[in-house]
Amino acid sequence: DSGVTQTPKHLITATGQRVTLRCSPRSGDLSVYWYQQSLDQGLQFLIQYYNGEERAKGNILERFSAQQFPDLHSELNLSSLELGDSALYFCASSVGRGRIDTQYFGPGTRLTVL
Amino acid sequence: AQSVTQLDSQVPVFEEAPVELRCNYSSSVSVYLFWYVQYPNQGLQLLLKYLSGSTLVESINGFEAEFNKSQTSFHLRKPSVHISDTAEYFCAAGSTGNTPLVFGKGTRLSVIA
C-alpha cells in the first residue's frame, strides 16, 4: 500500500459526459502528479501540482483540468469525453517538487467511455 | 526533450534464469534515471534509481541497474528471477528544472515455471 488513495476505482460513462477523479496523497507529500496509461500511448504525464499550485504540465488536453485543494487532495476533471479517453488514470505523490523525488503511485482509476 | 526507449515490450524467461530489461534515454545532460515496477492490478512502485555517484544501483529484491553515460543506457538486470517478479517494468528519466519525468512504454516480464 503506497498511502495514495484514488476514487473511484472504476468509472463507466458515455461520450460527451464529464467525470471527476479524486486523489489523496500520502501524508506529508506536497506534490501530486496525474498520469494517463493506455495500451497505445503508454504512461503519459498529464500535470503536476505542488502545494496547491500548478508546477508542470505535460500532454494534458484542454478538455481536462485539475486542481489541488488546501488539504492537498487533488481532482482531475475530464469533460466532453471521447472513446479515446478510456484509460487507467494514476495519481502519484511525492514529498518535494523536484524530478529526483520518488513518486508514490495510487492504484488508479479505470475509466471506460462507451 | 528527453525520451526513453524500452526496446522489448515483452520478455518471457524461465524461473531461476537471468534477465536483462533494456532502457535507453536520449539525453545525458544532468539525467536522473528510475526503474518502476507495476504488479498486476496495482500502481507503479519505485524499484531503484540513479541520481549520482556509483553507476551501479541495486534494489532490495535482487535487481540492479547500471548507468552507462557513453551508451545512454540504464539496463535492469537480475541474475535469477522468481515467479513473483512477473510484472511490467518501466524505465523513466528526469532532468533538472520543471520538465516532467518521462516514462518508457514498459516491458512486460513473464517468468515461466
Interface residues (C-beta under 8 A of the other chain):
Chain A: S2 V4 Y33 Y35 G42 L43 Q44 F45 Q48 R55 A56 G58 F90 A92 R99 I100 T102 Q103 Y104 F105 G106 P107 G108
Chain B: Y32 Y36 N41 Q42 G43 L44 Q45 L46 K49 L51 F90 G94 S95 T96 G97 N98 T99 P100 L101 V102 F103 G104 K105 G106
